Amino acid sequence: MKYAARIEYIQDVEKINSVRPAHRAYLENLLSTGKLAASGPFTDGYGALIVYETETREGAEGLIKGDPFFQNGIFVKWDLHPWKCVFFSPERFS
């Protein structure tokens, strides 16, 4: 099942940028192991949308808490909801 997380970041751009390489490596690992469906930052600096692939909400929360952004205080708060993809346009995701 997919769980969509709308995540709010701190507004310390310097700190975000310093942790971003570890965060992206973590997400790349989730992608390669089938635990990540989609992710990306909001372009207004608010935070990000991450869609996890896991059996339970607790599993998705564990993935959030395993993220270097969470562990380094970048994630301020998040909303987590079970999500079903109904329409998808691969050419629009570039």
N, C-alpha and C positions, 0 to 999 in steps of 0.2 A: 504494500500500500504506500501511496505517496503522502507525505506530510509537507505542507508549505509553511515556511517560516518567514515572516516579515520582521526583519531585525533592525533595531535602531542602534547606531554607533555613537560613541563619544565624539566630540567635535575637535579633538586634538589630531589634526591631519598628520603632523610629524610622527606621533606615536603610531597611528594607523599605518603609515607608510613603512615604519620600521618593522612592524610585525607582519605586514602583507605577504612577504615571500613564504614564511612558514604557514600562514593561513592558506595560501594558494597551493602549496605542496600538500597540505592536509586534504583540501578539496580534490586535488588530482588523484590522491590515493582513494578517496571515497568513490570517485568516478570510475576508476579502474577496477574497483571491487564491487561495483553495482549498487552502491549505497547512495549515489547522488544522481538525480535526474536533471537538474538545472541549477544554475546559480549566477549571480551577478550583482554588482552594486547599483544602487539608484544613482542617477547622474546628478542629483541635487545635493549629494553628500549626506543624506539622511541615514543611509545604511544599505541593506541588501535584501534580496529575495533569494532564498535557498530552498529547493525542493529536494527533500530526502526520500530515499526508497528504503523502507523498513517495515517490519511487521506490526509494530506497536508505537504508540505515542511516546512511551518511555524510551524506546529505542531511538527515536528521533531526538528526544531531549538529551540522551546520552551522546549523540553525534554532535549536537550543539555544544555540550559541555566539554567535549574532547577537542574542540577547535581552538587553535592558538589565539584567535581573537577573543574567545570567551575567557581563556585562561590568563590573558594579559589585560583584561578589563576593557576591551574595545566594545563588546556587546553591552549596551545599557539595558535593553529589554527586548522581548520578542513576543509575537503572537504565533501560535502553532496550530494549524488546522489540517485535518485529513483533506486530501485534495484529489480530485478526479479530472484528468485531462480529457476534454471532450473534443476540442479542435486544436490542431497544431499545424503550423506552417514553417517547415525547416528553413525555407529561403528568407523568412522574415527575422531569423535569429542570427544576424551577422552584423 
